[in-house]
Amino acid sequence: MQTIHQVMTTDPLTVDEGAPVSEAARLMREADIGDVVVIRPDGSVCGIVTDRDLALNVVAEGKDPTSMVVRDVCNHAVESVESSDPVGKAVKMMSGRAIRRLPVIDDGRLVGIVSLGDLAMERERGSALASISDAPPNT
């Protein structure tokens, strides 16, 4: 049985819940990724903020990204898995709830993240999604 630990991305990028939205955007740009995990001061996961969240909830609303904080725009209803969970659990959660990424949390601490692309690369190597996920960025 394949576990989440075998397919997850370790050391996901994080941002403090009180950081300006502009900081989350800068981190995403520098790492060429579309999301960062939002962390509370105690190290627990507060939520996830995506580039889409920033575009729709900040830019499209004409709000100032330097004065807004990440906790105000992130998704707080975050589903998660543990690193020892079977990959099938993540597949069912993601497909059943239209989720694209899941934080991996062990003993209350973030240890990784698993994305739809990670699963496609691992389980359906020849799929279109796997090919897109494996391709270098075109920015």
DOROPA-254626 format. One record per residue: residue in three letters; x, y, z of N, C-alpha, C, O in turn; residue number from 1. Coordinates in nm, 3 decimals, always signed. Last residue first. Layout:
<rs>
{r 'ALA',{X,Y,Z},{X,Y,Z},{X,Y,Z},{X,Y,Z},NUM}
...
</rs>
This chain:
<rs>
{r 'THR',{+0.640,+3.048,-1.763},{+0.626,+3.191,-1.735},{+0.743,+3.269,-1.786},{+0.748,+3.391,-1.771},139}
{r 'ASN',{+0.610,+2.778,-1.774},{+0.621,+2.850,-1.902},{+0.605,+3.001,-1.882},{+0.561,+3.072,-1.972},138}
{r 'PRO',{+0.785,+2.529,-1.582},{+0.696,+2.644,-1.593},{+0.716,+2.718,-1.724},{+0.827,+2.720,-1.779},137}
{r 'PRO',{+0.816,+2.193,-1.717},{+0.873,+2.313,-1.656},{+0.776,+2.430,-1.671},{+0.694,+2.431,-1.763},136}
{r 'ALA',{+0.582,+1.926,-1.642},{+0.646,+2.019,-1.735},{+0.708,+2.137,-1.661},{+0.659,+2.177,-1.556},135}
{r 'ASP',{+0.437,+1.780,-1.465},{+0.579,+1.749,-1.476},{+0.655,+1.847,-1.564},{+0.778,+1.851,-1.561},134}
{r 'SER',{+0.178,+1.868,-1.499},{+0.241,+1.884,-1.368},{+0.391,+1.865,-1.374},{+0.465,+1.928,-1.298},133}
{r 'ILE',{+0.131,+1.786,-1.762},{+0.130,+1.928,-1.729},{+0.204,+1.952,-1.599},{+0.284,+2.045,-1.588},132}
{r 'SER',{+0.142,+1.508,-1.726},{+0.234,+1.574,-1.819},{+0.243,+1.723,-1.791},{+0.352,+1.780,-1.794},131}
{r 'ALA',{-0.068,+1.469,-1.547},{+0.068,+1.436,-1.505},{+0.170,+1.505,-1.596},{+0.272,+1.554,-1.548},130}
{r 'LEU',{-0.283,+1.545,-1.709},{-0.253,+1.620,-1.588},{-0.111,+1.593,-1.539},{-0.041,+1.685,-1.496},129}
{r 'ALA',{-0.275,+1.345,-1.906},{-0.251,+1.485,-1.944},{-0.215,+1.568,-1.822},{-0.126,+1.652,-1.829},128}
{r 'SER',{-0.101,+1.044,-1.799},{-0.218,+1.131,-1.814},{-0.178,+1.273,-1.853},{-0.064,+1.315,-1.836},127}
{r 'GLY',{+0.105,+0.871,-1.742},{+0.083,+0.910,-1.882},{-0.033,+1.004,-1.904},{-0.062,+1.041,-2.018},126}
{r 'ARG',{+0.089,+0.831,-1.462},{+0.206,+0.895,-1.520},{+0.183,+0.942,-1.663},{+0.237,+1.046,-1.702},125}
{r 'GLU',{-0.101,+0.810,-1.243},{-0.138,+0.811,-1.384},{-0.032,+0.884,-1.464},{-0.059,+0.987,-1.527},124}
{r 'ARG',{+0.018,+0.815,-0.989},{-0.077,+0.711,-1.022},{-0.111,+0.700,-1.170},{-0.145,+0.592,-1.218},123}
{r 'GLU',{+0.206,+1.029,-0.981},{+0.235,+0.900,-0.918},{+0.145,+0.788,-0.972},{+0.193,+0.678,-0.997},122}
{r 'MET',{+0.093,+1.242,-1.111},{+0.228,+1.200,-1.149},{+0.257,+1.059,-1.097},{+0.325,+0.981,-1.164},121}
{r 'ALA',{-0.147,+1.263,-0.972},{-0.149,+1.228,-1.114},{-0.013,+1.176,-1.158},{-0.004,+1.079,-1.234},120}
{r 'LEU',{-0.053,+1.344,-0.722},{-0.122,+1.215,-0.736},{-0.126,+1.170,-0.880},{-0.110,+1.051,-0.909},119}
{r 'ASP',{+0.056,+1.593,-0.783},{+0.140,+1.489,-0.722},{+0.078,+1.352,-0.743},{+0.147,+1.256,-0.777},118}
{r 'GLY',{-0.175,+1.729,-0.878},{-0.065,+1.698,-0.969},{+0.028,+1.590,-0.916},{+0.075,+1.506,-0.991},117}
{r 'LEU',{-0.316,+1.756,-0.642},{-0.375,+1.676,-0.749},{-0.267,+1.635,-0.848},{-0.266,+1.522,-0.898},116}
{r 'SER',{-0.075,+1.738,-0.373},{-0.160,+1.807,-0.470},{-0.217,+1.708,-0.570},{-0.173,+1.594,-0.581},115}
{r 'VAL',{+0.009,+1.748,-0.039},{-0.011,+1.661,-0.155},{-0.111,+1.731,-0.247},{-0.216,+1.776,-0.203},114}
{r 'ILE',{+0.259,+1.856,+0.183},{+0.136,+1.886,+0.111},{+0.128,+1.791,-0.007},{+0.230,+1.756,-0.067},113}
{r 'GLY',{+0.394,+1.831,+0.519},{+0.398,+1.823,+0.373},{+0.267,+1.871,+0.314},{+0.177,+1.918,+0.384},112}
{r 'VAL',{+0.369,+1.869,+0.783},{+0.489,+1.797,+0.740},{+0.501,+1.789,+0.588},{+0.603,+1.746,+0.535},111}
{r 'LEU',{+0.239,+2.059,+1.043},{+0.248,+2.046,+0.898},{+0.379,+1.977,+0.861},{+0.487,+2.021,+0.901},110}
{r 'ARG',{+0.120,+1.904,+1.339},{+0.222,+1.984,+1.269},{+0.222,+1.954,+1.120},{+0.208,+1.839,+1.078},109}
{r 'GLY',{-0.047,+1.728,+1.472},{-0.078,+1.869,+1.477},{+0.019,+1.960,+1.404},{+0.003,+2.082,+1.407},108}
{r 'ASP',{+0.057,+1.474,+1.404},{+0.064,+1.523,+1.542},{+0.046,+1.674,+1.551},{+0.115,+1.741,+1.627},107}
{r 'ASP',{+0.087,+1.572,+1.074},{+0.115,+1.465,+1.170},{+0.129,+1.527,+1.308},{+0.204,+1.622,+1.327},106}
{r 'ILE',{-0.062,+1.661,+0.779},{-0.043,+1.702,+0.918},{-0.025,+1.579,+1.005},{-0.112,+1.492,+1.010},105}
{r 'VAL',{-0.054,+1.791,+0.471},{-0.024,+1.666,+0.541},{+0.017,+1.705,+0.682},{+0.117,+1.773,+0.703},104}
{r 'PRO',{-0.305,+1.963,+0.289},{-0.192,+1.965,+0.381},{-0.176,+1.827,+0.445},{-0.274,+1.757,+0.469},103}
{r 'LEU',{-0.400,+1.908,-0.039},{-0.426,+1.870,+0.099},{-0.299,+1.886,+0.183},{-0.195,+1.829,+0.149},102}
{r 'ARG',{-0.555,+2.040,-0.331},{-0.436,+2.021,-0.248},{-0.477,+1.992,-0.105},{-0.577,+2.045,-0.056},101}
{r 'ARG',{-0.800,+2.042,-0.455},{-0.680,+2.033,-0.539},{-0.552,+2.011,-0.461},{-0.451,+1.970,-0.517},100}
{r 'ILE',{-1.120,+1.900,-0.424},{-1.006,+1.962,-0.356},{-0.882,+1.941,-0.443},{-0.862,+1.832,-0.497},99}
{r 'ALA',{-1.383,+1.794,-0.461},{-1.323,+1.889,-0.556},{-1.212,+1.970,-0.490},{-1.210,+2.093,-0.499},98}
{r 'ARG',{-1.466,+1.587,-0.305},{-1.491,+1.723,-0.254},{-1.431,+1.832,-0.343},{-1.428,+1.949,-0.304},97}
{r 'GLY',{-1.397,+1.351,-0.431},{-1.532,+1.366,-0.376},{-1.567,+1.507,-0.334},{-1.685,+1.542,-0.329},96}
{r 'SER',{-1.129,+1.388,-0.498},{-1.229,+1.374,-0.604},{-1.370,+1.396,-0.552},{-1.453,+1.454,-0.622},95}
{r 'MET',{-1.011,+1.416,-0.244},{-0.994,+1.520,-0.346},{-1.100,+1.509,-0.455},{-1.155,+1.610,-0.498},94}
{r 'MET',{-1.085,+1.182,-0.109},{-1.117,+1.313,-0.054},{-1.115,+1.420,-0.163},{-1.205,+1.503,-0.172},93}
{r 'LYS',{-0.979,+0.983,-0.280},{-1.123,+0.989,-0.252},{-1.164,+1.126,-0.200},{-1.266,+1.181,-0.242},92}
{r 'VAL',{-0.704,+1.049,-0.268},{-0.774,+1.046,-0.396},{-0.924,+1.058,-0.375},{-0.991,+1.135,-0.444},91}
{r 'ALA',{-0.652,+1.012,+0.004},{-0.639,+1.146,-0.054},{-0.715,+1.153,-0.187},{-0.783,+1.252,-0.215},90}
{r 'LYS',{-0.692,+0.734,+0.018},{-0.771,+0.824,+0.101},{-0.769,+0.965,+0.044},{-0.873,+1.031,+0.037},89}
{r 'GLY',{-0.495,+0.630,-0.152},{-0.636,+0.620,-0.190},{-0.727,+0.711,-0.108},{-0.828,+0.759,-0.159},88}
{r 'VAL',{-0.265,+0.650,-0.004},{-0.287,+0.746,-0.112},{-0.433,+0.745,-0.154},{-0.488,+0.850,-0.189},87}
{r 'PRO',{-0.317,+0.599,+0.348},{-0.301,+0.547,+0.212},{-0.332,+0.655,+0.108},{-0.417,+0.741,+0.130},86}
{r 'ASP',{-0.134,+0.787,+0.596},{-0.260,+0.749,+0.529},{-0.231,+0.690,+0.392},{-0.133,+0.727,+0.328},85}
{r 'SER',{+0.097,+0.887,+0.701},{+0.082,+0.740,+0.700},{-0.047,+0.693,+0.633},{-0.067,+0.573,+0.615},84}
{r 'SER',{+0.064,+1.161,+0.699},{+0.164,+1.102,+0.609},{+0.152,+0.951,+0.598},{+0.192,+0.892,+0.498},83}
{r 'GLU',{-0.283,+1.251,+0.694},{-0.159,+1.221,+0.767},{-0.064,+1.151,+0.672},{-0.106,+1.089,+0.574},82}
{r 'VAL',{-0.466,+1.529,+0.550},{-0.436,+1.386,+0.565},{-0.311,+1.373,+0.650},{-0.241,+1.472,+0.674},81}
{r 'SER',{-0.735,+1.772,+0.556},{-0.594,+1.730,+0.563},{-0.586,+1.578,+0.571},{-0.685,+1.510,+0.596},80}
{r 'GLU',{-0.920,+2.060,+0.457},{-0.914,+1.916,+0.480},{-0.767,+1.879,+0.485},{-0.683,+1.946,+0.424},79}
{r 'VAL',{-1.002,+2.374,+0.579},{-0.899,+2.293,+0.515},{-0.912,+2.146,+0.557},{-0.915,+2.114,+0.675},78}
{r 'ALA',{-1.144,+2.637,+0.585},{-1.205,+2.504,+0.587},{-1.113,+2.407,+0.514},{-1.142,+2.363,+0.403},77}
{r 'HIS',{-1.021,+2.876,+0.533},{-1.001,+2.818,+0.666},{-1.057,+2.675,+0.676},{-1.019,+2.601,+0.767},76}
{r 'ASN',{-0.854,+3.025,+0.280},{-0.959,+2.927,+0.303},{-0.931,+2.859,+0.436},{-0.828,+2.792,+0.451},75}
{r 'CYS',{-0.762,+3.373,+0.326},{-0.734,+3.230,+0.306},{-0.858,+3.146,+0.331},{-0.954,+3.190,+0.394},74}
{r 'VAL',{-0.811,+3.635,+0.387},{-0.844,+3.590,+0.252},{-0.822,+3.441,+0.229},{-0.860,+3.388,+0.125},73}
{r 'ASP',{-0.734,+3.688,+0.646},{-0.861,+3.744,+0.599},{-0.902,+3.696,+0.461},{-1.017,+3.715,+0.421},72}
{r 'ARG',{-0.482,+3.587,+0.683},{-0.593,+3.515,+0.748},{-0.729,+3.565,+0.700},{-0.829,+3.494,+0.712},71}
{r 'VAL',{-0.321,+3.779,+0.550},{-0.349,+3.651,+0.487},{-0.469,+3.581,+0.551},{-0.550,+3.521,+0.480},70}
{r 'VAL',{-0.435,+4.120,+0.563},{-0.355,+4.008,+0.612},{-0.408,+3.876,+0.557},{-0.526,+3.864,+0.522},69}
{r 'MET',{-0.401,+4.428,+0.383},{-0.481,+4.310,+0.420},{-0.387,+4.201,+0.470},{-0.273,+4.191,+0.424},68}
{r 'SER',{-0.215,+4.610,+0.297},{-0.282,+4.637,+0.425},{-0.370,+4.521,+0.471},{-0.409,+4.517,+0.587},67}
{r 'THR',{-0.121,+4.529,+0.057},{-0.022,+4.556,+0.160},{-0.085,+4.581,+0.296},{-0.018,+4.575,+0.399},66}
{r 'PRO',{-0.335,+4.504,-0.115},{-0.268,+4.382,-0.069},{-0.161,+4.405,+0.037},{-0.115,+4.310,+0.100},65}
{r 'ASP',{-0.630,+4.672,-0.101},{-0.486,+4.697,-0.090},{-0.416,+4.573,-0.035},{-0.436,+4.540,+0.082},64}
{r 'LYS',{-0.891,+4.585,-0.337},{-0.838,+4.602,-0.202},{-0.685,+4.616,-0.205},{-0.621,+4.575,-0.301},63}
{r 'GLY',{-1.047,+4.534,-0.559},{-0.981,+4.663,-0.549},{-0.923,+4.691,-0.411},{-0.908,+4.807,-0.372},62}
{r 'GLU',{-1.148,+4.289,-0.608},{-1.226,+4.373,-0.517},{-1.164,+4.511,-0.498},{-1.220,+4.596,-0.429},61}
{r 'ALA',{-0.951,+4.174,-0.759},{-1.080,+4.202,-0.824},{-1.170,+4.291,-0.739},{-1.257,+4.361,-0.791},60}
{r 'VAL',{-0.747,+4.153,-0.553},{-0.730,+4.234,-0.674},{-0.865,+4.271,-0.736},{-0.889,+4.389,-0.763},59}
{r 'VAL',{-0.888,+3.993,-0.348},{-0.810,+4.114,-0.323},{-0.809,+4.201,-0.448},{-0.865,+4.311,-0.448},58}
{r 'ASN',{-1.034,+3.777,-0.433},{-1.071,+3.841,-0.307},{-0.994,+3.967,-0.274},{-1.030,+4.041,-0.182},57}
{r 'LEU',{-0.924,+3.694,-0.682},{-1.068,+3.719,-0.666},{-1.103,+3.801,-0.543},{-1.192,+3.886,-0.548},56}
{r 'ALA',{-0.642,+3.679,-0.643},{-0.699,+3.747,-0.759},{-0.845,+3.786,-0.736},{-0.885,+3.898,-0.767},55}
{r 'LEU',{-0.619,+3.534,-0.405},{-0.564,+3.669,-0.414},{-0.626,+3.747,-0.530},{-0.657,+3.865,-0.517},54}
{r 'ASP',{-0.738,+3.292,-0.477},{-0.792,+3.370,-0.365},{-0.746,+3.515,-0.374},{-0.825,+3.607,-0.355},53}
{r 'ARG',{-0.558,+3.217,-0.681},{-0.697,+3.248,-0.714},{-0.764,+3.330,-0.603},{-0.837,+3.425,-0.631},52}
{r 'ASP',{-0.337,+3.155,-0.535},{-0.329,+3.269,-0.626},{-0.469,+3.311,-0.669},{-0.494,+3.430,-0.691},51}
{r 'THR',{-0.450,+3.070,-0.202},{-0.411,+3.040,-0.339},{-0.400,+3.168,-0.421},{-0.449,+3.273,-0.381},50}
{r 'VAL',{-0.393,+2.969,+0.125},{-0.425,+3.080,+0.037},{-0.369,+3.048,-0.101},{-0.255,+3.003,-0.114},49}
{r 'ILE',{-0.524,+2.769,+0.381},{-0.443,+2.774,+0.259},{-0.488,+2.896,+0.181},{-0.608,+2.925,+0.172},48}
{r 'GLY',{-0.500,+2.772,+0.743},{-0.569,+2.757,+0.615},{-0.471,+2.751,+0.500},{-0.351,+2.730,+0.518},47}
{r 'CYS',{-0.369,+2.725,+0.981},{-0.485,+2.815,+0.983},{-0.567,+2.796,+0.856},{-0.690,+2.804,+0.859},46}
{r 'VAL',{-0.197,+2.475,+1.145},{-0.243,+2.522,+1.015},{-0.372,+2.603,+1.033},{-0.470,+2.556,+1.091},45}
{r 'SER',{+0.025,+2.566,+1.416},{-0.085,+2.489,+1.358},{-0.130,+2.554,+1.227},{-0.104,+2.671,+1.201},44}
{r 'GLY',{+0.211,+2.733,+1.530},{+0.258,+2.635,+1.432},{+0.148,+2.552,+1.369},{+0.175,+2.475,+1.277},43}
{r 'ASP',{+0.125,+2.939,+1.683},{+0.158,+2.815,+1.754},{+0.205,+2.704,+1.660},{+0.235,+2.593,+1.704},42}
{r 'PRO',{+0.057,+3.138,+1.494},{+0.181,+3.153,+1.575},{+0.221,+3.025,+1.649},{+0.339,+3.005,+1.676},41}
{r 'ARG',{-0.058,+2.951,+1.202},{-0.081,+3.033,+1.321},{+0.050,+3.044,+1.400},{+0.144,+2.968,+1.374},40}
{r 'ILE',{-0.005,+2.960,+0.849},{+0.029,+2.904,+0.980},{-0.001,+3.004,+1.092},{+0.026,+3.123,+1.080},39}
{r 'VAL',{-0.110,+2.858,+0.535},{-0.114,+2.967,+0.632},{-0.101,+2.907,+0.773},{-0.175,+2.817,+0.810},38}
{r 'VAL',{+0.060,+2.752,+0.252},{-0.013,+2.712,+0.372},{+0.001,+2.824,+0.474},{+0.110,+2.877,+0.497},37}
{r 'VAL',{+0.011,+2.879,-0.075},{+0.096,+2.865,+0.043},{+0.006,+2.828,+0.160},{-0.111,+2.868,+0.167},36}
{r 'ASP',{+0.000,+2.828,-0.433},{-0.059,+2.830,-0.300},{+0.048,+2.828,-0.193},{+0.160,+2.783,-0.215},35}
{r 'GLY',{+0.124,+2.800,-0.678},{-0.006,+2.865,-0.673},{-0.071,+2.870,-0.537},{-0.186,+2.912,-0.526},34}
{r 'ILE',{+0.470,+2.880,-0.754},{+0.364,+2.791,-0.709},{+0.235,+2.870,-0.696},{+0.236,+2.993,-0.702},33}
{r 'ASP',{+0.726,+2.999,-0.779},{+0.650,+2.956,-0.896},{+0.548,+2.849,-0.858},{+0.541,+2.743,-0.920},32}
{r 'ALA',{+0.857,+3.120,-0.575},{+0.865,+2.973,-0.579},{+0.794,+2.914,-0.700},{+0.799,+2.793,-0.722},31}
{r 'GLU',{+0.798,+3.389,-0.627},{+0.937,+3.346,-0.618},{+0.953,+3.194,-0.630},{+1.050,+3.146,-0.688},30}
{r 'ARG',{+0.515,+3.386,-0.620},{+0.586,+3.424,-0.742},{+0.729,+3.371,-0.739},{+0.775,+3.313,-0.838},29}
{r 'MET',{+0.466,+3.311,-0.355},{+0.417,+3.227,-0.465},{+0.493,+3.258,-0.593},{+0.531,+3.167,-0.667},28}
{r 'LEU',{+0.583,+3.528,-0.219},{+0.633,+3.392,-0.198},{+0.591,+3.300,-0.312},{+0.672,+3.221,-0.361},27}
{r 'ARG',{+0.417,+3.738,-0.308},{+0.560,+3.739,-0.339},{+0.620,+3.599,-0.326},{+0.697,+3.556,-0.411},26}
{r 'ALA',{+0.171,+3.662,-0.195},{+0.185,+3.672,-0.340},{+0.331,+3.668,-0.382},{+0.367,+3.602,-0.480},25}
{r 'ALA',{+0.236,+3.684,+0.077},{+0.195,+3.554,+0.022},{+0.211,+3.554,-0.130},{+0.259,+3.456,-0.187},24}
{r 'GLU',{+0.284,+3.961,+0.085},{+0.392,+3.866,+0.118},{+0.360,+3.727,+0.063},{+0.447,+3.661,+0.007},23}
{r 'SER',{+0.037,+4.073,+0.033},{+0.144,+4.092,-0.065},{+0.261,+3.998,-0.040},{+0.330,+3.959,-0.134},22}
{r 'VAL',{-0.101,+4.024,+0.264},{-0.135,+3.945,+0.146},{-0.025,+3.957,+0.041},{+0.003,+3.861,-0.030},21}
{r 'PRO',{+0.111,+4.030,+0.554},{+0.035,+4.099,+0.449},{+0.011,+4.005,+0.330},{+0.093,+3.919,+0.300},20}
{r 'ALA',{+0.062,+3.787,+0.818},{+0.146,+3.850,+0.714},{+0.058,+3.924,+0.613},{-0.056,+3.885,+0.590},19}
{r 'GLY',{-0.077,+3.642,+1.001},{-0.082,+3.787,+1.012},{+0.002,+3.860,+0.910},{+0.011,+3.983,+0.914},18}
{r 'GLU',{-0.017,+3.376,+0.947},{-0.154,+3.423,+0.926},{-0.167,+3.576,+0.932},{-0.259,+3.632,+0.873},17}
{r 'ASP',{+0.286,+3.326,+0.767},{+0.219,+3.354,+0.893},{+0.081,+3.414,+0.866},{+0.064,+3.493,+0.774},16}
{r 'VAL',{+0.323,+3.074,+0.523},{+0.321,+3.216,+0.555},{+0.244,+3.232,+0.686},{+0.149,+3.158,+0.712},15}
{r 'THR',{+0.516,+2.817,+0.356},{+0.417,+2.866,+0.452},{+0.430,+3.017,+0.469},{+0.531,+3.078,+0.434},14}
{r 'LEU',{+0.574,+2.552,+0.133},{+0.592,+2.693,+0.162},{+0.480,+2.739,+0.255},{+0.363,+2.705,+0.235},13}
{r 'PRO',{+0.642,+2.224,+0.261},{+0.565,+2.317,+0.179},{+0.590,+2.461,+0.224},{+0.622,+2.486,+0.340},12}
{r 'ASP',{+0.821,+1.992,+0.318},{+0.854,+2.133,+0.342},{+0.776,+2.229,+0.253},{+0.835,+2.307,+0.179},11}
{r 'THR',{+0.748,+1.756,+0.057},{+0.790,+1.790,+0.194},{+0.824,+1.938,+0.201},{+0.853,+2.000,+0.099},10}
{r 'THR',{+0.480,+1.644,-0.118},{+0.589,+1.740,-0.124},{+0.624,+1.775,+0.020},{+0.537,+1.819,+0.096},9}
{r 'MET',{+0.394,+1.292,-0.125},{+0.377,+1.431,-0.084},{+0.502,+1.514,-0.112},{+0.613,+1.462,-0.127},8}
{r 'VAL',{+0.431,+1.025,-0.174},{+0.396,+1.111,-0.288},{+0.391,+1.260,-0.253},{+0.384,+1.344,-0.342},7}
{r 'GLN',{+0.494,+0.890,+0.061},{+0.567,+0.854,-0.060},{+0.540,+0.949,-0.178},{+0.620,+0.953,-0.272},6}
{r 'HIS',{+0.310,+0.978,+0.248},{+0.451,+1.014,+0.264},{+0.530,+0.991,+0.136},{+0.624,+1.065,+0.107},5}
{r 'ILE',{+0.078,+0.845,+0.175},{+0.091,+0.986,+0.142},{+0.238,+1.029,+0.149},{+0.284,+1.108,+0.067},4}
{r 'THR',{+0.169,+0.511,+0.062},{+0.124,+0.610,+0.161},{+0.144,+0.752,+0.109},{+0.216,+0.776,+0.013},3}
{r 'GLN',{+0.062,+0.212,-0.094},{+0.138,+0.337,-0.104},{+0.079,+0.439,-0.006},{-0.042,+0.452,+0.006},2}
{r 'MET',{+0.084,-0.119,+0.000},{+0.000,+0.000,+0.000},{+0.088,+0.125,+0.000},{+0.177,+0.140,+0.084},1}
</rs>
